[in-house]
Amino acid sequence: MALIGRQDILQAIASGNLNQAVELFLCLAEASKINSLQNDATMLSGRHTRLQADASRGILTREESRIEEARIMSALTAYAQQLPEGLQANYRGILTPPARPAEVITEVPRPVSPTPVNTGLKKILFLGANPDATTQLRINQELRDIENGLERAKHRDRFDLVAKWAVRPSDLRRALLDESPQIVHFSGHGAGDAGIILEDDQGQPKLVASTALGNLFGLFAEHIECVVLNACYSEIQADEIVRYIPFVIGMNRAVPDSTAIEFSVAFYDALASGRDYPFAYQYARSAIELQGLSGAMIPVLKQRGA
């Protein structure tokens, strides 16, 4: 048994020993008693486990595996810096030098093949955020109309709708962790390059950056099939998330409330009738036109590898 600290994680990272770096981070995060670090360690460990499994099954190419390794090491470096100075823990493993040096990835190619769509029960995670200082949206009506559409649908027994309100960044990551959804629907405000707007503990606007969203969704890529960002100027976030998720819908400019609701309801009407995501997207845009509303070209569908 060895007594370890933050420097041991950084040394393992510098040496390219990813397995040990993840183990050390888990050990120290547990010793810290800090819930956020413990959650981060659990998610990162799961991401590393999935990487190993996908690589062994040949789902990822060697180059894709090395790129993901580099991303995990980068995240580990950032997390290690958040560990309290002087924190130590007993490590039951043996500190050993790595078999090869770390590799630096300078260019990240886009994945080339979409993940197959799950044909079983699909859980829709509906996330609403409308801070006090922002324009009030009809998010309640949007959810109610989606629920009504699912209840009357041909395949209503194949969908499970879960809603979370006044979503904060911590609520977002916990909901993804706890619910394991196939579809994630965000209804709220977007701020273009600055990110999407969630809430803080006081109900005030809290910006979440595009890269942070992409990295979070990447941890759950094994089960999330589609993300809908029903928020103004959210195409930028869609571009980041689609690096990991097969289908992502964002808005290329400000979207009127009535248009956003019409799109959402029609989109899930189509899915619940047994149609796939691209058809549901086109069907929802058609529904906007049929209602004589403006903005049918605002929703944009992104497909991974396209």
Short mmCIF file of the C-alpha atoms (twelve columns), coordinates in Angstrom:
data_MODEL
# 
_entry.id   MODEL 
# 
loop_
_atom_site.group_PDB 
_atom_site.id 
_atom_site.type_symbol 
_atom_site.label_atom_id 
_atom_site.label_alt_id 
_atom_site.label_comp_id 
_atom_site.label_asym_id 
_atom_site.label_seq_id 
_atom_site.Cartn_x 
_atom_site.Cartn_y 
_atom_site.Cartn_z 
_atom_site.pdbx_PDB_model_num 
ATOM 1   C CA . MET A 1   0.000   0.000  0.000   1 
ATOM 2   C CA . ALA A 2   1.336   3.426  -0.975  1 
ATOM 3   C CA . LEU A 3   0.486   6.927  0.267   1 
ATOM 4   C CA . ILE A 4   -0.431  9.020  -2.758  1 
ATOM 5   C CA . GLY A 5   -1.200  12.653 -3.532  1 
ATOM 6   C CA . ARG A 6   -2.093  14.916 -6.432  1 
ATOM 7   C CA . GLN A 7   1.446   14.803 -7.797  1 
ATOM 8   C CA . ASP A 8   1.173   11.047 -8.347  1 
ATOM 9   C CA . ILE A 9   -1.773  11.594 -10.705 1 
ATOM 10  C CA . LEU A 10  0.155   14.209 -12.654 1 
ATOM 11  C CA . GLN A 11  3.167   11.919 -12.825 1 
ATOM 12  C CA . ALA A 12  1.051   9.054  -14.168 1 
ATOM 13  C CA . ILE A 13  -0.442  11.411 -16.770 1 
ATOM 14  C CA . ALA A 14  2.972   12.718 -17.782 1 
ATOM 15  C CA . SER A 15  4.181   9.136  -18.161 1 
ATOM 16  C CA . GLY A 16  1.201   8.102  -20.254 1 
ATOM 17  C CA . ASN A 17  -0.134  5.602  -17.700 1 
ATOM 18  C CA . LEU A 18  -3.836  6.334  -18.123 1 
ATOM 19  C CA . ASN A 19  -5.104  3.278  -16.221 1 
ATOM 20  C CA . GLN A 20  -3.201  4.212  -13.104 1 
ATOM 21  C CA . ALA A 21  -4.015  7.920  -13.397 1 
ATOM 22  C CA . VAL A 22  -7.750  7.100  -13.378 1 
ATOM 23  C CA . GLU A 23  -7.339  4.754  -10.391 1 
ATOM 24  C CA . LEU A 24  -5.384  7.365  -8.450  1 
ATOM 25  C CA . PHE A 25  -7.963  10.055 -9.171  1 
ATOM 26  C CA . LEU A 26  -10.788 7.779  -7.967  1 
ATOM 27  C CA . CYS A 27  -8.847  7.059  -4.781  1 
ATOM 28  C CA . LEU A 28  -8.069  10.694 -3.990  1 
ATOM 29  C CA . ALA A 29  -11.543 11.950 -4.943  1 
ATOM 30  C CA . GLU A 30  -13.049 9.465  -2.511  1 
ATOM 31  C CA . ALA A 31  -10.642 10.591 0.209   1 
ATOM 32  C CA . SER A 32  -11.509 14.257 -0.404  1 
ATOM 33  C CA . LYS A 33  -15.171 13.731 0.623   1 
ATOM 34  C CA . ILE A 34  -16.090 16.381 -1.977  1 
ATOM 35  C CA . ASN A 35  -19.259 15.237 -3.771  1 
ATOM 36  C CA . SER A 36  -18.551 17.084 -7.020  1 
ATOM 37  C CA . LEU A 37  -15.070 15.545 -7.311  1 
ATOM 38  C CA . GLN A 38  -16.422 12.102 -6.487  1 
ATOM 39  C CA . ASN A 39  -19.056 12.456 -9.238  1 
ATOM 40  C CA . ASP A 40  -16.427 13.682 -11.695 1 
ATOM 41  C CA . ALA A 41  -14.186 10.734 -10.840 1 
ATOM 42  C CA . THR A 42  -17.038 8.247  -11.306 1 
ATOM 43  C CA . MET A 43  -17.995 9.706  -14.697 1 
ATOM 44  C CA . LEU A 44  -14.406 9.818  -15.898 1 
ATOM 45  C CA . SER A 45  -13.811 6.239  -14.785 1 
ATOM 46  C CA . GLY A 46  -16.936 5.160  -16.677 1 
ATOM 47  C CA . ARG A 47  -15.722 7.002  -19.752 1 
ATOM 48  C CA . HIS A 48  -12.377 5.205  -19.517 1 
ATOM 49  C CA . THR A 49  -14.075 1.825  -19.072 1 
ATOM 50  C CA . ARG A 50  -16.238 2.427  -22.166 1 
ATOM 51  C CA . LEU A 51  -13.156 3.420  -24.137 1 
ATOM 52  C CA . GLN A 52  -11.456 0.148  -23.242 1 
ATOM 53  C CA . ALA A 53  -14.570 -1.875 -24.089 1 
ATOM 54  C CA . ASP A 54  -15.149 -0.115 -27.431 1 
ATOM 55  C CA . ALA A 55  -11.493 -0.487 -28.380 1 
ATOM 56  C CA . SER A 56  -11.461 -4.209 -27.554 1 
ATOM 57  C CA . ARG A 57  -14.623 -4.794 -29.631 1 
ATOM 58  C CA . GLY A 58  -13.197 -2.887 -32.577 1 
ATOM 59  C CA . ILE A 59  -15.865 -0.157 -32.416 1 
ATOM 60  C CA . LEU A 60  -13.132 2.486  -32.328 1 
ATOM 61  C CA . THR A 61  -10.149 2.646  -34.629 1 
ATOM 62  C CA . ARG A 62  -6.698  2.861  -33.105 1 
ATOM 63  C CA . GLU A 63  -6.544  6.555  -33.944 1 
ATOM 64  C CA . GLU A 64  -9.951  7.253  -32.374 1 
ATOM 65  C CA . SER A 65  -8.895  5.392  -29.228 1 
ATOM 66  C CA . ARG A 66  -5.719  7.434  -28.926 1 
ATOM 67  C CA . ILE A 67  -7.675  10.655 -29.373 1 
ATOM 68  C CA . GLU A 68  -10.111 9.692  -26.619 1 
ATOM 69  C CA . GLU A 69  -7.203  8.734  -24.367 1 
ATOM 70  C CA . ALA A 70  -5.746  12.201 -24.885 1 
ATOM 71  C CA . ARG A 71  -9.087  13.819 -24.021 1 
ATOM 72  C CA . ILE A 72  -9.401  11.795 -20.827 1 
ATOM 73  C CA . MET A 73  -5.851  12.700 -19.830 1 
ATOM 74  C CA . SER A 74  -6.623  16.373 -20.432 1 
ATOM 75  C CA . ALA A 75  -9.717  16.131 -18.225 1 
ATOM 76  C CA . LEU A 76  -7.717  14.304 -15.553 1 
ATOM 77  C CA . THR A 77  -5.116  17.061 -15.505 1 
ATOM 78  C CA . ALA A 78  -7.811  19.681 -14.897 1 
ATOM 79  C CA . TYR A 79  -9.501  17.604 -12.197 1 
ATOM 80  C CA . ALA A 80  -6.192  16.899 -10.452 1 
ATOM 81  C CA . GLN A 81  -5.626  20.629 -10.047 1 
ATOM 82  C CA . GLN A 82  -8.950  20.844 -8.188  1 
ATOM 83  C CA . LEU A 83  -7.853  18.372 -5.500  1 
ATOM 84  C CA . PRO A 84  -7.085  20.055 -2.160  1 
ATOM 85  C CA . GLU A 85  -3.422  20.868 -1.606  1 
ATOM 86  C CA . GLY A 86  -1.834  18.301 0.682   1 
ATOM 87  C CA . LEU A 87  -4.612  15.713 0.241   1 
ATOM 88  C CA . GLN A 88  -3.298  12.161 0.593   1 
ATOM 89  C CA . ALA A 89  -4.833  8.701  0.475   1 
ATOM 90  C CA . ASN A 90  -3.800  5.071  0.761   1 
ATOM 91  C CA . TYR A 91  -3.522  3.408  -2.641  1 
ATOM 92  C CA . ARG A 92  -3.765  -0.376 -2.643  1 
ATOM 93  C CA . GLY A 93  -2.142  -0.757 -6.025  1 
ATOM 94  C CA . ILE A 94  1.515   -0.579 -6.957  1 
ATOM 95  C CA . LEU A 95  2.918   2.584  -8.475  1 
ATOM 96  C CA . THR A 96  4.599   1.371  -11.635 1 
ATOM 97  C CA . PRO A 97  6.122   3.170  -14.635 1 
ATOM 98  C CA . PRO A 98  4.071   3.111  -17.847 1 
ATOM 99  C CA . ALA A 99  4.811   0.919  -20.828 1 
ATOM 100 C CA . ARG A 100 4.930   3.836  -23.258 1 
ATOM 101 C CA . PRO A 101 5.153   7.649  -23.167 1 
ATOM 102 C CA . ALA A 102 2.151   9.869  -23.525 1 
ATOM 103 C CA . GLU A 103 1.139   10.862 -27.036 1 
ATOM 104 C CA . VAL A 104 0.081   14.373 -27.956 1 
ATOM 105 C CA . ILE A 105 -2.851  14.662 -30.346 1 
ATOM 106 C CA . THR A 106 -2.783  17.885 -32.337 1 
ATOM 107 C CA . GLU A 107 -5.806  17.333 -34.564 1 
ATOM 108 C CA . VAL A 108 -9.125  15.714 -33.647 1 
ATOM 109 C CA . PRO A 109 -10.973 14.163 -36.611 1 
ATOM 110 C CA . ARG A 110 -14.763 13.806 -36.536 1 
ATOM 111 C CA . PRO A 111 -16.216 10.327 -35.883 1 
ATOM 112 C CA . VAL A 112 -17.249 8.672  -39.113 1 
ATOM 113 C CA . SER A 113 -20.227 6.447  -38.315 1 
ATOM 114 C CA . PRO A 114 -23.440 7.161  -36.391 1 
ATOM 115 C CA . THR A 115 -24.418 5.049  -33.400 1 
ATOM 116 C CA . PRO A 116 -27.280 2.610  -34.123 1 
ATOM 117 C CA . VAL A 117 -30.672 3.734  -32.797 1 
ATOM 118 C CA . ASN A 118 -31.989 1.753  -29.825 1 
ATOM 119 C CA . THR A 119 -35.287 0.051  -30.766 1 
ATOM 120 C CA . GLY A 120 -36.428 -0.614 -27.182 1 
ATOM 121 C CA . LEU A 121 -37.979 1.717  -24.601 1 
ATOM 122 C CA . LYS A 122 -36.822 5.295  -25.089 1 
ATOM 123 C CA . LYS A 123 -36.576 7.677  -22.178 1 
ATOM 124 C CA . ILE A 124 -37.011 11.371 -22.983 1 
ATOM 125 C CA . LEU A 125 -35.326 13.675 -20.478 1 
ATOM 126 C CA . PHE A 126 -37.012 17.096 -20.687 1 
ATOM 127 C CA . LEU A 127 -34.908 19.877 -19.143 1 
ATOM 128 C CA . GLY A 128 -36.467 23.290 -18.570 1 
ATOM 129 C CA . ALA A 129 -34.635 26.459 -17.522 1 
ATOM 130 C CA . ASN A 130 -36.169 29.942 -17.509 1 
ATOM 131 C CA . PRO A 131 -34.309 32.149 -14.985 1 
ATOM 132 C CA . ASP A 132 -36.150 35.107 -13.439 1 
ATOM 133 C CA . ALA A 133 -34.045 37.691 -15.282 1 
ATOM 134 C CA . THR A 134 -34.797 36.236 -18.750 1 
ATOM 135 C CA . THR A 135 -37.813 36.478 -21.040 1 
ATOM 136 C CA . GLN A 136 -40.489 34.108 -19.793 1 
ATOM 137 C CA . LEU A 137 -41.180 31.188 -22.120 1 
ATOM 138 C CA . ARG A 138 -44.162 28.832 -22.348 1 
ATOM 139 C CA . ILE A 139 -42.122 25.798 -21.279 1 
ATOM 140 C CA . ASN A 140 -45.041 24.351 -19.268 1 
ATOM 141 C CA . GLN A 141 -47.243 24.394 -22.353 1 
ATOM 142 C CA . GLU A 142 -44.504 22.794 -24.446 1 
ATOM 143 C CA . LEU A 143 -44.163 19.887 -22.014 1 
ATOM 144 C CA . ARG A 144 -47.926 19.481 -21.627 1 
ATOM 145 C CA . ASP A 145 -48.460 19.348 -25.394 1 
ATOM 146 C CA . ILE A 146 -45.634 16.836 -25.818 1 
ATOM 147 C CA . GLU A 147 -47.169 14.659 -23.071 1 
ATOM 148 C CA . ASN A 148 -50.607 14.825 -24.710 1 
ATOM 149 C CA . GLY A 149 -49.122 13.842 -28.057 1 
ATOM 150 C CA . LEU A 150 -47.289 10.867 -26.588 1 
ATOM 151 C CA . GLU A 151 -50.433 9.673  -24.776 1 
ATOM 152 C CA . ARG A 152 -52.411 9.464  -27.999 1 
ATOM 153 C CA . ALA A 153 -49.594 7.986  -30.074 1 
ATOM 154 C CA . LYS A 154 -49.560 4.538  -31.618 1 
ATOM 155 C CA . HIS A 155 -46.375 3.514  -29.781 1 
ATOM 156 C CA . ARG A 156 -46.905 5.440  -26.535 1 
ATOM 157 C CA . ASP A 157 -45.777 2.427  -24.479 1 
ATOM 158 C CA . ARG A 158 -42.277 2.761  -25.985 1 
ATOM 159 C CA . PHE A 159 -41.600 6.186  -24.478 1 
ATOM 160 C CA . ASP A 160 -40.984 7.357  -20.934 1 
ATOM 161 C CA . LEU A 161 -40.994 11.140 -20.379 1 
ATOM 162 C CA . VAL A 162 -39.117 12.567 -17.375 1 
ATOM 163 C CA . ALA A 163 -39.070 16.334 -16.703 1 
ATOM 164 C CA . LYS A 164 -36.645 18.434 -14.662 1 
ATOM 165 C CA . TRP A 165 -37.315 22.102 -13.921 1 
ATOM 166 C CA . ALA A 166 -35.217 25.186 -13.084 1 
ATOM 167 C CA . VAL A 167 -32.195 23.191 -14.199 1 
ATOM 168 C CA . ARG A 168 -28.787 24.135 -12.821 1 
ATOM 169 C CA . PRO A 169 -25.487 22.729 -14.175 1 
ATOM 170 C CA . SER A 170 -25.383 20.227 -11.312 1 
ATOM 171 C CA . ASP A 171 -28.974 19.174 -12.090 1 
ATOM 172 C CA . LEU A 172 -28.037 18.595 -15.725 1 
ATOM 173 C CA . ARG A 173 -25.119 16.282 -15.036 1 
ATOM 174 C CA . ARG A 174 -26.989 14.393 -12.300 1 
ATOM 175 C CA . ALA A 175 -30.045 13.909 -14.519 1 
ATOM 176 C CA . LEU A 176 -27.902 12.388 -17.275 1 
ATOM 177 C CA . LEU A 177 -26.230 10.154 -14.712 1 
ATOM 178 C CA . ASP A 178 -29.423 9.045  -12.965 1 
ATOM 179 C CA . GLU A 179 -31.892 8.771  -15.856 1 
ATOM 180 C CA . SER A 180 -29.721 7.301  -18.686 1 
ATOM 181 C CA . PRO A 181 -31.973 8.826  -21.370 1 
ATOM 182 C CA . GLN A 182 -31.997 8.069  -25.080 1 
ATOM 183 C CA . ILE A 183 -33.338 11.537 -25.923 1 
ATOM 184 C CA . VAL A 184 -32.428 14.780 -24.155 1 
ATOM 185 C CA . HIS A 185 -34.642 17.821 -24.777 1 
ATOM 186 C CA . PHE A 186 -33.597 21.249 -23.490 1 
ATOM 187 C CA . SER A 187 -36.164 24.037 -23.498 1 
ATOM 188 C CA . GLY A 188 -34.942 27.486 -22.558 1 
ATOM 189 C CA . HIS A 189 -32.669 30.290 -23.688 1 
ATOM 190 C CA . GLY A 190 -29.500 30.181 -25.761 1 
ATOM 191 C CA . ALA A 191 -26.793 32.793 -26.067 1 
ATOM 192 C CA . GLY A 192 -24.922 31.773 -29.202 1 
ATOM 193 C CA . ASP A 193 -21.156 31.667 -28.734 1 
ATOM 194 C CA . ALA A 194 -21.562 32.231 -24.982 1 
ATOM 195 C CA . GLY A 195 -23.465 28.953 -24.499 1 
ATOM 196 C CA . ILE A 196 -26.910 27.995 -23.197 1 
ATOM 197 C CA . ILE A 197 -28.529 29.570 -20.141 1 
ATOM 198 C CA . LEU A 198 -29.295 27.414 -17.115 1 
ATOM 199 C CA . GLU A 199 -29.951 28.671 -13.580 1 
ATOM 200 C CA . ASP A 200 -27.780 29.210 -10.535 1 
ATOM 201 C CA . ASP A 201 -28.784 28.531 -6.929  1 
ATOM 202 C CA . GLN A 202 -30.578 31.889 -6.747  1 
ATOM 203 C CA . GLY A 203 -32.588 31.345 -9.939  1 
ATOM 204 C CA . GLN A 204 -30.424 33.748 -11.937 1 
ATOM 205 C CA . PRO A 205 -28.957 33.047 -15.402 1 
ATOM 206 C CA . LYS A 206 -25.942 30.732 -15.503 1 
ATOM 207 C CA . LEU A 207 -24.105 30.338 -18.816 1 
ATOM 208 C CA . VAL A 208 -22.785 26.899 -19.760 1 
ATOM 209 C CA . ALA A 209 -20.128 26.833 -22.474 1 
ATOM 210 C CA . SER A 210 -20.474 24.788 -25.656 1 
ATOM 211 C CA . THR A 211 -17.306 22.766 -25.061 1 
ATOM 212 C CA . ALA A 212 -18.441 21.894 -21.546 1 
ATOM 213 C CA . LEU A 213 -21.750 20.622 -22.922 1 
ATOM 214 C CA . GLY A 214 -20.032 18.591 -25.604 1 
ATOM 215 C CA . ASN A 215 -17.638 16.985 -23.141 1 
ATOM 216 C CA . LEU A 216 -20.483 16.116 -20.766 1 
ATOM 217 C CA . PHE A 217 -22.644 14.523 -23.451 1 
ATOM 218 C CA . GLY A 218 -19.603 12.643 -24.722 1 
ATOM 219 C CA . LEU A 219 -19.514 10.750 -21.422 1 
ATOM 220 C CA . PHE A 220 -22.998 9.381  -22.131 1 
ATOM 221 C CA . ALA A 221 -22.606 8.670  -25.839 1 
ATOM 222 C CA . GLU A 222 -23.236 4.962  -25.339 1 
ATOM 223 C CA . HIS A 223 -26.969 5.489  -24.752 1 
ATOM 224 C CA . ILE A 224 -27.957 9.024  -25.872 1 
ATOM 225 C CA . GLU A 225 -29.287 8.931  -29.436 1 
ATOM 226 C CA . CYS A 226 -30.660 12.426 -29.920 1 
ATOM 227 C CA . VAL A 227 -30.374 15.859 -28.305 1 
ATOM 228 C CA . VAL A 228 -32.888 18.642 -29.009 1 
ATOM 229 C CA . LEU A 229 -31.797 22.165 -28.061 1 
ATOM 230 C CA . ASN A 230 -35.011 24.146 -28.278 1 
ATOM 231 C CA . ALA A 231 -33.290 27.446 -27.554 1 
ATOM 232 C CA . CYS A 232 -32.337 30.488 -29.609 1 
ATOM 233 C CA . TYR A 233 -28.948 30.452 -31.348 1 
ATOM 234 C CA . SER A 234 -28.183 26.909 -30.144 1 
ATOM 235 C CA . GLU A 235 -26.734 25.632 -33.436 1 
ATOM 236 C CA . ILE A 236 -23.265 26.352 -32.034 1 
ATOM 237 C CA . GLN A 237 -23.863 23.983 -29.138 1 
ATOM 238 C CA . ALA A 238 -25.339 21.408 -31.523 1 
ATOM 239 C CA . ASP A 239 -22.114 21.466 -33.543 1 
ATOM 240 C CA . GLU A 240 -20.142 20.637 -30.398 1 
ATOM 241 C CA . ILE A 241 -22.465 17.897 -29.121 1 
ATOM 242 C CA . VAL A 242 -22.798 16.127 -32.490 1 
ATOM 243 C CA . ARG A 243 -19.130 15.154 -32.264 1 
ATOM 244 C CA . TYR A 244 -20.374 12.487 -29.832 1 
ATOM 245 C CA . ILE A 245 -24.144 12.059 -30.312 1 
ATOM 246 C CA . PRO A 246 -25.710 10.677 -33.543 1 
ATOM 247 C CA . PHE A 247 -28.491 13.281 -33.957 1 
ATOM 248 C CA . VAL A 248 -28.605 16.813 -32.557 1 
ATOM 249 C CA . ILE A 249 -31.097 19.584 -33.326 1 
ATOM 250 C CA . GLY A 250 -30.242 23.241 -32.693 1 
ATOM 251 C CA . MET A 251 -31.659 26.606 -33.714 1 
ATOM 252 C CA . ASN A 252 -29.726 28.812 -36.134 1 
ATOM 253 C CA . ARG A 253 -31.239 32.071 -34.837 1 
ATOM 254 C CA . ALA A 254 -33.888 33.372 -32.447 1 
ATOM 255 C CA . VAL A 255 -36.971 31.153 -32.540 1 
ATOM 256 C CA . PRO A 256 -40.500 32.403 -31.710 1 
ATOM 257 C CA . ASP A 257 -42.118 30.641 -28.763 1 
ATOM 258 C CA . SER A 258 -45.059 29.349 -30.823 1 
ATOM 259 C CA . THR A 259 -42.716 27.981 -33.485 1 
ATOM 260 C CA . ALA A 260 -40.549 26.237 -30.902 1 
ATOM 261 C CA . ILE A 261 -43.568 24.546 -29.331 1 
ATOM 262 C CA . GLU A 262 -45.052 23.471 -32.669 1 
ATOM 263 C CA . PHE A 263 -41.740 21.949 -33.713 1 
ATOM 264 C CA . SER A 264 -41.298 20.017 -30.457 1 
ATOM 265 C CA . VAL A 265 -44.812 18.581 -30.395 1 
ATOM 266 C CA . ALA A 266 -44.714 17.446 -34.028 1 
ATOM 267 C CA . PHE A 267 -41.215 15.998 -33.605 1 
ATOM 268 C CA . TYR A 268 -42.346 13.674 -30.817 1 
ATOM 269 C CA . ASP A 269 -45.623 12.904 -32.593 1 
ATOM 270 C CA . ALA A 270 -43.556 11.448 -35.419 1 
ATOM 271 C CA . LEU A 271 -41.177 9.545  -33.153 1 
ATOM 272 C CA . ALA A 272 -44.068 8.028  -31.215 1 
ATOM 273 C CA . SER A 273 -45.623 6.848  -34.476 1 
ATOM 274 C CA . GLY A 274 -42.514 4.767  -35.141 1 
ATOM 275 C CA . ARG A 275 -40.591 7.126  -37.435 1 
ATOM 276 C CA . ASP A 276 -36.845 7.783  -37.209 1 
ATOM 277 C CA . TYR A 277 -35.120 11.016 -36.183 1 
ATOM 278 C CA . PRO A 278 -34.510 12.505 -39.674 1 
ATOM 279 C CA . PHE A 279 -38.156 11.935 -40.662 1 
ATOM 280 C CA . ALA A 280 -39.384 13.398 -37.352 1 
ATOM 281 C CA . TYR A 281 -37.245 16.486 -37.951 1 
ATOM 282 C CA . GLN A 282 -38.632 17.070 -41.453 1 
ATOM 283 C CA . TYR A 283 -42.160 16.340 -40.237 1 
ATOM 284 C CA . ALA A 284 -41.800 18.932 -37.457 1 
ATOM 285 C CA . ARG A 285 -40.598 21.593 -39.891 1 
ATOM 286 C CA . SER A 286 -43.575 20.813 -42.109 1 
ATOM 287 C CA . ALA A 287 -45.882 21.226 -39.108 1 
ATOM 288 C CA . ILE A 288 -44.566 24.776 -38.596 1 
ATOM 289 C CA . GLU A 289 -45.403 25.621 -42.221 1 
ATOM 290 C CA . LEU A 290 -48.864 24.030 -41.985 1 
ATOM 291 C CA . GLN A 291 -49.689 26.252 -39.017 1 
ATOM 292 C CA . GLY A 292 -48.632 29.316 -41.006 1 
ATOM 293 C CA . LEU A 293 -45.935 30.132 -38.471 1 
ATOM 294 C CA . SER A 294 -42.602 31.732 -39.293 1 
ATOM 295 C CA . GLY A 295 -39.258 30.045 -38.746 1 
ATOM 296 C CA . ALA A 296 -39.593 26.626 -40.380 1 
ATOM 297 C CA . MET A 297 -35.940 26.869 -41.450 1 
ATOM 298 C CA . ILE A 298 -34.661 27.790 -37.973 1 
ATOM 299 C CA . PRO A 299 -34.351 24.222 -36.586 1 
ATOM 300 C CA . VAL A 300 -31.222 22.535 -37.957 1 
ATOM 301 C CA . LEU A 301 -30.524 18.797 -37.779 1 
ATOM 302 C CA . LYS A 302 -26.919 17.719 -37.281 1 
ATOM 303 C CA . GLN A 303 -25.872 14.114 -37.905 1 
ATOM 304 C CA . ARG A 304 -22.621 12.684 -36.586 1 
ATOM 305 C CA . GLY A 305 -20.194 11.931 -39.365 1 
ATOM 306 C CA . ALA A 306 -22.252 13.816 -41.972 1 
# 
